[in-house]
Amino acid sequence: MKHARALTSARTAVVRLVCAVGTAAGLALVPVPPTVAAPAVAAAATAGSVRPVPEVPVQPCSRYAAPTGSDANPGTKAAPVKNISALTQKLAAGQTGCIADGSTITMDGPEWSWSHLYGGSPGAPKIVRPETPGSRATLVTTTQFHIGPAQSDLILQDLDLVKTGTTAGSAMAVDGDRVVLDGIDLTYAENICLDVGGDARATPPQWDRTAEDFVLIDSRVHDCGADHVNDPADPGGSHGVYLQLTRDGADADPWGAIIHNSLFDFNKDRAIQLYPDADDVLVDRVVMYGNGSNLNIGSDTSGPDDPTAVRSDRARIRGSIIANSRLDAYAPHNNPNSTATADVLGNFAYGVGAGADNLVLDSCLYNETRNDHLFEVTGNDRSALDLSGVTLNQPATFVDVAARDFRLAPGSACAGMGLADASRLPGGLAADPDPGTEPGAMALVGAVTDNYKTWKDGASRPNVGTESRTSLLVEGIRHGGATYVVPTAQLATLGSGNGAPQALAAGIPLATGPDAPVSAYLRFAQPANAGTDTAYYRVFSGGTFGLYSAVDRATFQQTPLAFTLTLRSTTGSVLESLPLTYRHDAQVAALPEKSLEHGGPNGRWHTGDGAPTPLNWPAGLAASTVPGGPHQPTIQVKASTPEQIHLTPVDISGLPVPRYRDWDGNLLQLGVHKGATQLGVTSGTGTSRTFTVDQPAGAYVFRVTGHCDGYCDVDYVDVPLERTFTIEAGAGRAPSTPDTPTAVAGDGSATVSWPAVADPGSGTGLGYTVVASRVGDPTAQAHTCQTTGLTCTVTGLTNLSDGDEPYVFRVRAATSVGTSGASAPSNPVRPRAAQAPVHRPDLSVLSPSGPVGAGVVNATGAGQVLDVTVPAGTSTTIGLVLTNAGDTVDTYGLAEARGDQYAAFGRTWTRAGTDITGEVSPEVGWHQVVGVAPGDSRPLELRVDVPAAAAAGTTATYALHAYHSPASAGIKDVAVVRVTAGAPVPQVVAPVVPPVVAPDPAVLPSPGPVAFDRLRYTGVLEVGRKLVARVRVEPAAGTRVTCRWLRGSRVIKGATGRTYVLRRADRGARIALRVVARAPGHTTTTRTYRRPGRVR
């Protein structure tokens, strides 16, 4: 029962919707780190890709909510509630509340009450999710989703939470304990999205209220806060997640808050703020990109002896990518438009005394705009922030930042970091295409080829001075999301300044961090014909390590030598193997012998996918104004304005040399010279080094040569490391040409968007101009728009028809220096006049032969009337259906009209199991039906009771009118039921079993509607890709299913099949699937599935 006990807290009861129900004993639980002292926690925290909380099976729905519900309802499937407050209040501890799939519920009611969420009890959390696993639902509030300090043990799953309006406060506040947000998409364009800890609503506010064991997992927090403006009183900004006061509770792990496998993008200030007293926070496998300042770990104290001091301690940021901030980490709101600071990570304290034991582990930190501003620079204490195994200034390569696809592309410098599983995020993407991030994959970090002959005085080995040797050197091994390195304790005994070869029977000992215990060994197997002695290993005191082997030149020139690299656990089991080859290389062979260190063999190592590794000695430099950009022989900068040049040591084939250090591991910088005068020395720790040029106007020739102490004087003496290039100091450099824009047509307008330019140039005031063009229309070029952002709307365009020549748009970038070239043309678009929404209620009566009056609007003739004969003394129930036949989400009113002999019989109108007779009666008015999407239907029922005393032939007419709301006599539909009393059913009084009397088909209860067990579509939302409808109905036999595809709310002409290939006209639109299911003897049902996201 150990595993069952682990589920007794809401933290460990995180639910991922899986299509199986099981008991706790059957769960696959992921072990969590034990509660130990902080240093041991740091070691355990380097595993990286392990899910820190377990899965639990789906629980059945106990209560329901839907846009058409009422909070006065009991919350059954037939009579759902509407607001999430009512849903959570009606749930018992341990129960699950379900929201209608694909629905959007806008909260309404008294302020706060309808967005206040009620929790369960320890070990029995309440769960709120969409009805069908894999679906999503949207909740909209104008105030705040609030989980108060008395409301703990609550799990929210697979929901889009949106706040609109400008009311004070964050979009969501969590003040309770053991709250889990799983698969949540959260946004609010005016303020903070999520507050955790502290009770802002208390009187007075209880800022000391802590939240214990909070979890945010598989979620996205984006576009939170308002834009900054050039105003000293600027009110813009605000954070994504603000962890104010967190503590570790009584659960099994050591964390007060866990944020795992989540994305924080383009929030106006910090993505994640730990301030002032957020303790024991684990941020694991997270991407923070393009936010104001991404991450801050803060404290509040006036001095080291301040008795009121509060600090954020023991945070662990691991396996994450934290990149491309735009503002000052210390106080982004104080300097919203600064170009001097753009800090990725902040660690500040008001006064002095930063938090203790805060570690950033195995993560990627970079800022492509200002790579010398990774940290806050306002004189604050960063001494308490420990960076262990962190990759600095090595930009990740994402699949498509413009489309906000933050999966890693193959070969990314940040492989094994970032999102653990992008498919689990809201609107999930396919699994990460980078094999270095997948469990079981192994990748080399910073691999290089090192060739040489044996030393002539090395008499301890055979063949001295005659055999060629090669090494494959790396900085680390990535496997299963962790990066393995030689731990510090082993470096002290195995490492040496020149990496002297040594035989290690078990291989090279590795750990998941420099201070972690040994957990794996790197073994090396070489082919028999590689050389005459066995493989050796090299470990440099600077941390580089790798393989060492003799090479038979005559053999490998004809056939590549196949080697095997194996990662084994400490028990000897194989974790993963990687094939390697050593191949002859014509470029290497053509070099003078002394150009290769000690005249080594003429080959190069190739990794498992065949990619060559760079040689371990630079042959020259590449210079660029863009980090990692191609070599630019001529560099243009603005006169006397500081401009960064990026210098990258490259080998003979132009591959960047990843580890430009001496053998002792010391970083080597490059001296920059003008003639014989050294102007300065480069800086940086990554593959590229940077140098800031600030020269008066004129033409200069610079020569860059190696600048180091150590072995480079010997190793590279015959290969001068230099690059001659020209710097033109004058007008400066114009921006680069923007990439191809994307256009979306509007009414007499088009909205155009594009990614930021790769090189903003050396001027100031970067802005963009969009120009329209159209074949045969010279006046089109007069339609333009300007912006400093990445999107703008061109107005004044002519609305076009399908056969007309479309508009295309080109973008230019400009600064104070000059203007770029024009981009390639956008996709063609045809603006169209906005169509007034079509309001069309369709009210019909169901008969055994099908609906009566379907599709008939404003008609009350015979085609809209169902005649029914009911024996006196009995009753009948007639089914009706209200369908939205228009093209916009609508609200309808239902009202009853008097007919002949109206009161002769008793009648009851019901909707979704609720009696609405009193609402539709002529004395009252009408019953409202809200949120009916185009093509969707709402079932109704009319029960008529014919008294036993009713004379045969007596007739009563019942008419129900459906109005568009607000009620309009011009937009309505009428369904009429005319009931005639028949002869009473004969009463048999014999002392025998009464005969079975076949009921009149006309009085049989109306059959139920066709039910959807599954409705969705799969496929990538990208032009040219195929979408596939996935539909399952009950009953399956005899049911005919018709599919229609919609672009936004409009039906796509001809798109009626089970599959649909996305077209260029779909770019930027949302695609919906509408399905109509018809079965003999059942009510026709129409459902619409709307998937989040737009077509790329």
C-alpha positions, -999 to +999 in steps of 0.1 A: +000+000+000+030+023-002+019+036-036-017+041-025-005+062+004+014+084-020-019+094-036-033+109-004-023+144-013-036+164-042+000+171-052+006+134-059-028+130-074-022+149-106-046+136-132-037+132-168-068+121-188-060+085-198-087+062-213-086+036-185-098+035-150-076+017-125-069+015-088-040+032-070-022-001-068-021-002-106-005+033-111+029+037-126+043+062-100+074+082-108+097+083-077+101+118-062+133+129-044+133+122-007+130+149+019+166+156+026+189+185+033+192+210+005+226+199-009+213+163-014+182+177-030+204+195-055+220+163-065+187+146-069+174+175-089+197+169-119+178+140-133+160+165-155+133+146-175+117+126-147+081+136-142+081+149-106+044+139-100+026+107-109-003+101-132-038+089-120-066+074-140-097+093-150-125+093-125-162+093-137-181+126-139-203+132-109-216+167-118-218+187-150-215+223-162-225+237-196-231+271-212-268+264-212-269+254-176-283+271-146-267+273-112-302+264-097-299+230-114-287+199-096-257+196-119-267+163-135-259+157-172-295+164-181-297+195-159-261+210-157-250+241-138-233+269-155-206+286-134-175+268-121-183+281-086-216+262-085-199+231-101-172+229-074-196+237-046-220+208-056-191+183-058-183+162-028-147+156-018-130+132-042-156+137-070-150+150-106-169+178-122-171+178-160-176+207-184-192+203-219-165+194-245-153+224-266-177+248-248-169+284-237-186+294-205-185+331-196-190+334-158-220+355-147-236+363-114-227+384-083-191+396-083-166+370-070-192+344-062-193+328-096-155+325-100-148+313-065-137+277-065-143+252-037-118+225-028-120+190-014-101+175+015-066+160+020-064+128+000-097+135-017-093+164-041-121+177-063-113+176-100-127+198-128-121+189-164-138+186-198-162+157-201-142+137-227-106+128-222-084+148-247-110+176-251-107+211-238-131+237-225-128+275-220-138+295-189-139+333-191-141+357-161-141+395-159-129+395-123-108+366-110-107+328-106-101+326-069-091+296-048-093+310-013-071+301+018-099+278+031-103+260-002-075+234-007-072+201-026-084+210-060-072+199-095-081+218-127-073+200-160-073+208-197-090+241-194-083+275-211-087+302-184-092+337-198-097+370-180-112+399-199-118+435-189-097+458-168-108+450-132-081+451-106-062+420-097-047+390-114-066+365-136-062+338-110-052+336-073-043+304-055-043+308-017-052+273-008-029+242-003-024+212-026-038+229-057-028+214-091-032+231-125-027+205-152-028+212-189-040+248-183-038+276-209-038+309-190-037+345-204-048+380-194-038+410-214-039+436-186-022+423-155-006+393-137-020+359-148-014+338-117-008+347-080+002+319-056+003+325-018-010+355+001-047+364+004-052+397-014-090+397-008-088+395+030-096+426+050-069+437+056-049+416+030-032+386+045+001+388+027+016+362+051-008+334+040+013+306+025+003+281-002+017+246+003+025+220-024+013+239-054+017+223-089+016+238-124+023+211-150+019+206-188+006+242-190+012+274-209+011+310-195+014+336-222+008+372-232+001+383-196+002+420-188+000+452-208+025+467-232+049+493-219+048+528-234+073+556-235+059+573-204+076+578-170+043+568-154+041+537-176+015+513-160+024+484-184+040+451-177+030+423-152+042+388-147+030+354-159+032+335-125+039+353-093+049+329-065+047+350-034+046+327-004+051+289-009+060+262+016+066+225+015+037+207+033+033+172+045+035+154+012+063+130+001+085+154-018+107+183-006+090+210-028+067+239-018+058+244-055+065+225-087+064+239-122+071+212-148+070+209-186+054+243-191+058+272-215+060+309-206+062+331-237+059+368-243+046+379-210+052+416-205+074+414-173+088+383-156+077+349-167+081+335-132+086+357-102+097+342-068+092+371-044+094+378-015+092+345+003+088+316-022+107+287-006+115+252-020+104+259-056+113+234-084+111+247-119+118+217-141+119+213-179+104+247-186+109+272-216+108+309-208+112+329-239+107+365-250+093+377-216+102+409-199+129+394-178+120+357-176+129+347-141+136+364-108+144+349-074+139+377-049+138+387-013+127+416+008+149+429+036+165+462+047+197+444+059+213+412+070+200+417+106+165+428+096+141+409+119+113+413+093+134+400+064+118+374+041+138+356+014+132+331-013+154+300-005+163+266-019+149+271-055+160+246-081+158+256-118+168+225-138+167+213-174+152+246-186+157+271-214+156+307-202+161+330-231+158+364-249+145+387-223+136+423-233+139+443-200+159+448-169+156+418-145+160+440-114+131+463-121+116+459-155+087+483-149+112+511-140+129+510-174+105+495-199+123+508-230+159+504-221+183+492-248+212+488-223+198+459-202+179+428-212+185+404-184+176+367-186+178+360-148+175+382-118+185+375-081+179+406-062+171+417-027+158+451-015+187+462+007+211+433+011+207+396+018+196+375-011+180+341-006+202+311+002+209+279-017+192+288-050+206+267-079+203+267-117+211+233-129+217+218-164+199+247-182+204+270-212+206+308-205+211+331-234+201+365-248+206+369-285+201+407-283+226+414-255+245+383-246+265+403-220+233+409-200+223+375-188+219+387-152+207+418-134+233+446-134+221+470-108+246+463-081+226+436-063+239+405-046+241+374-068+265+355-046+237+333-033+228+321-068+247+290-078+249+281-116+258+245-120+262+228-154+246+258-171+252+265-208+256+303-213+251+321-246+244+290-267+211+298-284+186+270-287+173+262-322+135+260-319+112+246-346+093+279-352+094+307-327+071+329-349+045+302-347+053+297-310+065+262-316+091+258-289+101+222-296+138+219-302+151+213-337+176+185-342+211+196-333+200+223-310+227+236-286+202+231-258+193+195-266+179+176-235+166+209-220+133+227-223+100+210-227+100+174-216+069+165-238+055+193-260+025+170-269+011+174-234+008+212-236-025+228-244-031+224-282-003+198-279+024+196-306+040+164-318+068+149-297+100+169-297+119+161-330+153+164-312+165+129-305+187+143-277+156+150-256+139+116-260+143+089-234+168+063-245+186+087-270+223+096-265+240+126-279+275+141-276+279+176-263+307+197-278+324+169-297+357+176-315+383+155-333+419+156-319+447+140-341+484+136-333+513+112-334+526+096-302+552+115-283+587+104-293+597+098-256+567+077-248+586+044-245+560+028-222+539+018-252+548-001-284+551+016-318+563+048-303+566+077-327+553+057-356+516+053-351+490+080-355+466+086-327+432+102-325+409+114-297+372+121-297+368+147-270+334+159-256+321+183-229+293+160-218+270+131-228+233+137-230+209+108-223+173+107-212+172+144-207+202+145-183+238+157-192+265+135-178+299+149-169+330+138-150+322+148-114+346+171-095+357+144-072+368+122-101+386+151-119+408+155-089+422+119-094+418+112-131+422+147-147+454+162-160+465+193-178+472+175-211+447+147-207+473+120-206+459+087-220+451+061-194+435+027-193+403+026-172+388-009-169+353+003-162+355+033-184+352+070-176+330+077-144+302+101-151+275+118-131+245+140-138+262+170-123+296+181-111+287+175-075+265+144-080+276+108-073+288+086-101+259+070-118+273+058-152+304+048-170+314+056-206+329+026-224+346+025-257+350-004-281+373-002-312+376-025-342+404-049-343+421-032-373+421+003-357+455+000-342+479-023-324+470-016-288+438-012-268+417+019-264+426+044-238+407+073-223+416+110-217+403+132-189+414+169-188+415+187-156+393+214-172+365+188-176+368+177-212+370+139-216+369+113-243+384+084-262+419+077-275+428+052-301+456+042-325+447+045-362+460+024-390+462+049-419+464+023-447+431+007-435+409+037-428+417+055-460+397+029-478+370+020-452+358+040-423+366+025-389+335+016-369+336+022-332+310+018-304+304+042-275+284+027-246+269+043-216+265+018-187+249+021-153+270+015-121+256-021-121+269-027-156+236-026-175+237-008-209+218+024-209+225+033-246+250+027-273+261+051-300+279+041-332+309+062-343+331+062-373+366+075-380+369+084-417+396+097-440+392+134-447+407+149-479+409+184-464+428+171-434+451+150-456+460+181-477+473+201-448+511+203-440+521+178-414+528+204-387+494+219-393+480+189-374+491+187-339+522+165-338+514+153-373+485+130-366+463+109-390+443+124-418+408+117-405+378+131-387+353+115-362+317+112-373+288+108-349+260+082-351+240+102-377+270+107-399+277+143-390+314+153-389+329+168-358+351+199-360+388+196-356+401+206-322+424+233-336+411+265-352+424+274-386+408+308-387+380+330-376+345+338-388+333+374-380+297+385-380+274+411-365+249+384-357+256+356-331+264+324-351+259+342-384+280+335-415+313+352-420+310+388-432+342+401-449+330+436-445+315+448-412+295+480-412+290+499-380+278+534-372+306+559-365+317+561-328+288+539-317+296+508-297+289+478-320+294+441-311+313+418-335+310+381-329+342+362-336+341+324-339+371+301-342+365+277-370+384+247-384+396+242-419+361+233-431+344+262-414+329+242-385+329+262-352+353+248-327+331+245-296+358+245-268+385+271-275+405+265-243+440+255-234+447+220-221+442+231-185+406+241-194+413+279-193+392+300-216+412+315-245+403+349-257+413+367-289+433+398-292+420+424-317+448+444-334+451+474-357+485+470-372+508+463-343+485+479-318+462+457-298+428+474-295+414+450-269+406+414-261+374+395-268+350+383-241+326+354-238+325+317-228+306+301-256+317+291-291+316+327-302+336+355-286+325+391-288+344+424-292+329+459-291+341+483-318+339+520-310+360+539-336+358+573-353+348+575-389+373+559-414+383+526-429+404+502-408+420+468-413+420+446-382+440+415-377+429+390-351+455+366-337+455+341-309+458+356-274+465+330-247+490+315-223+496+278-224+498+251-250+484+272-278+518+287-284+531+252-293+500+236-308+490+264-332+524+279-340+522+269-377+485+278-380+481+315-373+446+321-360+437+353-378+411+369-400+415+401-419+384+421-425+373+456-430+352+477-407+335+506-424+327+533-398+303+558-413+266+558-419+263+524-402+244+492-411+208+491-422+186+463-410+184+430-428+155+422-451+125+408-432+113+373-438+081+365-458+051+380-440+017+365-435-016+383-443-051+377-431-079+395-450-105+417-433-133+440-444-115+465-467-083+457-449-056+431-442-036+423-411+000+415-419+025+399-395+062+388-398+091+377-376+117+401-363+146+408-386+177+386-381+199+417-379+184+450-367+215+469-379+234+496-361+209+524-362+182+534-337+144+535-340+137+502-357+104+502-375+086+485-403+066+496-433+041+474-451+032+481-487+003+466-506+004+456-543-020+441-567-017+431-604-033+457-626-039+482-598-011+508-596-030+526-568-026+497-544+009+508-534-007+539-518-020+516-491+006+512-464+010+509-426+039+516-402+047+501-369+075+493-344+059+459-337+056+428-358+021+432-371-001+460-385-033+465-405-034+480-440-067+498-445-086+514-474-084+483-496-110+473-521-132+444-512-128+416-538-146+386-552-132+352-558-122+359-594-105+392-587-067+397-585-057+394-549-035+417-528+000+408-516+021+427-491+059+433-487+076+445-456+107+467-452+126+475-420+142+509-414+163+526-387+181+559-385+208+544-407+188+532-436+161+509-450+163+472-458+152+455-490+117+445-495+106+411-482+092+384-504+055+389-511+030+376-485+003+350-493-024+365-515-056+377-498-089+391-510-106+415-486-144+410-483-172+431-469-182+420-435-213+399-436-240+406-411-245+376-389-274+353-399-298+346-371-320+316-380-337+295-354-350+262-367-377+247-344-392+214-355-414+186-340-403+150-341-426+123-354-420+086-361-413+094-397-389+123-389-389+160-380-419+181-390-413+216-401-375+213-401-359+243-419-391+262-421-389+297-407-419+320-399-444+294-411-474+282-391-491+263-419-499+226-423-462+218-430-454+228-394-481+209-376-480+175-360-514+159-354-516+133-326-545+113-313-543+103-277-568+080-260-587+097-231-572+090-198-536+087-211-507+110-220-481+114-246-446+130-248-437+147-280-400+155-288-390+188-303-356+202-313-342+238-315-314+241-340-292+271-348-294+273-386-275+306-387-238+313-388-231+328-354-234+317-318-268+328-308-294+332-280-330+322-284-362+328-266-390+302-264-426+314-259-459+296-260-490+308-279-526+299-271-544+276-295-578+261-299-591+245-267-557+255-252-567+246-216-586+214-225-557+191-216-528+194-192-494+201-207-457+203-195-428+218-214-393+205-204-358+213-215-328+192-205-349+176-178-361+209-163-397+220-163-399+253-182-437+255-185-440+285-162-413+303-182-429+299-216-465+305-207-481+336-223-486+352-189-448+351-182-430+357-214-402+334-227-375+310-217-340+319-228-316+294-245-281+308-247-248+299-263-262+278-292-234+274-318-241+272-355-254+238-363-259+228-327-293+216-314-311+217-281-338+190-273-372+199-259-402+179-248-440+185-246-460+162-224-498+163-229-522+147-204-557+139-218-583+136-190-604+104-189-635+126-191-624+143-224-649+137-251-636+119-282-627+144-309-619+172-285-588+191-299-562+213-283-534+231-301-500+239-286-476+262-304-440+270-293-423+300-309-385+303-311-373+339-314-338+353-320-330+373-288-337+401-283-371+389-295-379+399-331-411+390-349-392+389-381-368+361-370-387+333-355-399+297-361-430+280-349-437+243-341-473+232-336-487+201-319-524+194-323-537+168-299-571+151-304-587+131-277-595+095-288-618+069-273-607+057-239-587+025-237-611-003-228-608-016-193-608-054-190-623-065-156-620-102-161-600-122-134-574-129-160-542-112-170-552-082-192-543-086-228-513-068-241-525-039-261-501-026-288-496+011-282-504+036-309-472+045-326-483+081-325-482+081-287-448+064-282-423+085-264-399+102-288-366+083-291-335+099-277-309+117-299-278+101-314-250+103-288-214+112-296-188+090-278-160+108-295-157+139-317-125+156-327-100+159-355-063+152-357-035+166-378-011+195-378-026+230-383-003+239-412-011+247-449-008+215-470-013+191-440-043+167-438-069+169-410-088+136-401-122+135-384-124+111-355-161+103-348-178+076-328-215+076-322-241+055-304-260+037-318-233+029-344-255+005-365-275+024-391-263+058-382-254+081-411-227+107-403-221+138-424-191+160-419-187+197-428-155+217-423-156+253-412-132+282-415-140+302-384-178+301-384-182+298-422-187+265-440-159+257-464-174+251-498-170+214-509-154+203-477-177+175-467-155+144-463-139+127-433-106+144-443-096+179-452-063+192-466-056+227-453-054+254-480-036+287-483-070+305-476-070+287-442-037+304-430-044+323-398-079+309-393-094+285-368-107+253-383-139+236-369-156+203-377-194+201-377-209+166-377-246+157-382-256+122-371-289+106-383-302+072-372-337+057-378-359+061-348-335+086-331-333+124-330-309+139-354-279+153-335-255+180-346-222+187-328-193+211-336-158+205-325-136+236-323-099+230-318-076+257-302-049+272-324-047+288-359-034+274-392+002+283-399 
